[in-house]
Amino acid sequence: MAKENMAVNDKREIFGWAMYDWANSAFSTTIGTVFLAPFVASLARNAAEAAGTSTVSFLGLPVAPDSFMPYCISFSVGMQVLFLPILGAIADYSHLRKQMMQIFATIGAVATILMFLVTGGLWWLGGVLFIVANLAFGAAMVFYNSYLPDIASEEERDRVSSYGWAMGYMGGGILLALNLAFYTFSDKLGVPSNLAIRINLASAGLWWLGFSFLTWSRLRPRHAARQLPAGENYTSIGFKQLRKTFSEVKHFPETLKFLLSYFLYNDGIQTVIAVASTFAAAPLIQGGLELGQETLTAVVLMIQFMAFFGALFWGKLAGWVGAKQSVIISLVIWAGVVIYAYGGLKGESATAQFFILGVFIALVMGGSQAISRSLFAQMVPHGKEAEFFSFYEVSERGTSWIGPLVFGLANQIFGNLRYAILSLIFFFIMGLILLPFVNVTKAITDAKKYGENQ
């Protein structure tokens, strides 16, 4: 089927596309990073204490209050690994990427808004709604990312991808700052702290849904919708499409090589982000920094806003030295971050050093992920954008347990968080070993050759 609306590099459409990152990043910051997990854990602990036990019951199973949300996170990631590839295949076959993106974004946003209902007796609802919202978040991201090759030409993709990441950091950071301010002064406003948290949770869904309408108004479908053959449904067609893709992956060896590299180094990035607050807040005797909550909050907000500029800078850097080279530079910096976290950050200036380390993390965090996305977009065959980006999303989320496992085991074996932080250098070294062997030119040629033969 021939493409419709072939225009690329349209500033209006690119702005609308990037605004979806602005919209859904509220879920990552307000829900995923700060408010939901501690709130649900506190409600679950209260429920356990009221019952006179050390656990709460969920679906008849005893669960430790502090373990409930990690279990929900793991389950939602597992669901993404199972469902995202089939959803990508359905989207590519049906040409309904925009509609499917709208459906899943709306489901995720509504589930997030409903988190306002999470109260003492309904502590478990927070986990259930998170599973729904996080699965929908990942699905919508597949379709969002798959638009990148359509809206930007090859020479503009690094810049456009970086622009999208930057908008995400800015949007998520603004709402998080507003929510933290509201929570901090809620007592003075006569709002109980639990109610303030519930309002903040719902605000992330409203932000996500509200700004998404700007995306829907500017993002154009690239194909006419395809009718189903007689006797078929989208699920059966999706599985057939997916089987066909798996049989054809041998034609894209360089793309697979890049995915393996990304599989590893991105897990290191995600783990550093996830465990940074644990390392910073832990007692000195455990190798931590023993920083207060106010300091941690200030660092989180600083990183969120500095990452906006970091993502934009990395887009320019990719234009100067090339996309692959800019990712390699970012991995060297990431390796330096974990080495310094292990050997530095000592004495009375540890707090100031942690802020400086946070600046380096912010500068490289969005850039390494943005350029990885645009680099992968060059390697995707036409007509299989959503499918291939579902594999990309699985690579990003499906391994998110490996880094924390390595971190946890290292801490348990050595009894010191600094050794645990240092263990994460493995992921960046593996990325530095594998990524240089990816032949980007051949990957792009293979993708174009496939598209021309379809």
Order of alpha helices (4+ residues) and beta strands (2+ residues): alpha-alpha-beta-beta-alpha-alpha-alpha-alpha-alpha-alpha-alpha-alpha-alpha-alpha-alpha-alpha-alpha-alpha-alpha-alpha
